[in-house]
Amino acid sequence: TAGITQAPTSQILAAGRSMTLRCTQDMRHNAMYWYRQDLGLGLRLIHYSNTAGTTGKGEVPDGYSVSRANTDDFPLTLASAVPSQTSVYFCASSSTSGGAYLYNEQFFGPGTRLTVL
Amino acid sequence: GENVEQHPSTLSVQEGDSAVIKCTYSDSASNYFPWYKQELGKRPQLIIDIRSNVGEKKDQRIAVTLNKTAKHFSLHITETQPEDSAVYFCAAIHDRGSTLGRLYFGRGTQLTVWP
């Protein structure tokens, strides 16, 4: 199985432009997440979704929006990119089935390297 | 919310020596603590995890200990090998209300194992 995929692999974007980072998983996981990774700051949560139709804000949500129309897809949109959004973006998913929700591994996608000039 | 602190930020060891990475957390509601390894240019991957009802867990050369009273947990790697070189992240899961299941990460430790 493909697991969790992200597109594009990398992108250079002019400041002020909009862009959508795509994330798709085929594991039927209910929960999905978007993180950004910056040197020295680790992984910071941008937005998350516990199930299709619901989303929530993470630690650094400003300038980003998400939607969760179905179980498999969780796109991240930058409405008007700024240079501080230059980062590596990781999408992740985890299963919430059964009583072990809290203890289920998060699986990460391969990442998207975004440069905003 | 939860605050996870991780130390050291960098760690260099000789091949065959042990490496220890320590993390603290702030919220007593957290009860699951995974560790992720990220090799250069790759995605983070789970290497070991521990639940709050267990004090220690081992998997071959890797072990994790948890002290809930002191709110700290540690990763121990014995007999280190060059392929252990990577960034390691600790994390805690918050199990309350709307943040149910969210992972809070430490800032990472760059481990370098010299041959």
Chai-1 contact restraints between the chains, C-beta under 6 A:
chainA,res_idxA,chainB,res_idxB,connection_type,confidence,min_distance_angstrom,max_distance_angstrom,comment,restraint_id
A,A31,B,G101,contact,1.0,0.0,6.0,A-B,restraint_1
A,G42,B,F105,contact,1.0,0.0,6.0,A-B,restraint_2
A,G42,B,R107,contact,1.0,0.0,6.0,A-B,restraint_3
A,G42,B,G108,contact,1.0,0.0,6.0,A-B,restraint_4
A,L43,B,F105,contact,1.0,0.0,6.0,A-B,restraint_5
A,Y101,B,G101,contact,1.0,0.0,6.0,A-B,restraint_6
A,L102,B,Y32,contact,1.0,0.0,6.0,A-B,restraint_7
A,L102,B,I93,contact,1.0,0.0,6.0,A-B,restraint_8
A,L102,B,D95,contact,1.0,0.0,6.0,A-B,restraint_9
A,Y103,B,Y32,contact,1.0,0.0,6.0,A-B,restraint_10
A,E105,B,L46,contact,1.0,0.0,6.0,A-B,restraint_11
A,F108,B,R43,contact,1.0,0.0,6.0,A-B,restraint_12
A,F108,B,P44,contact,1.0,0.0,6.0,A-B,restraint_13
A,P110,B,R43,contact,1.0,0.0,6.0,A-B,restraint_14
A,G111,B,R43,contact,1.0,0.0,6.0,A-B,restraint_15
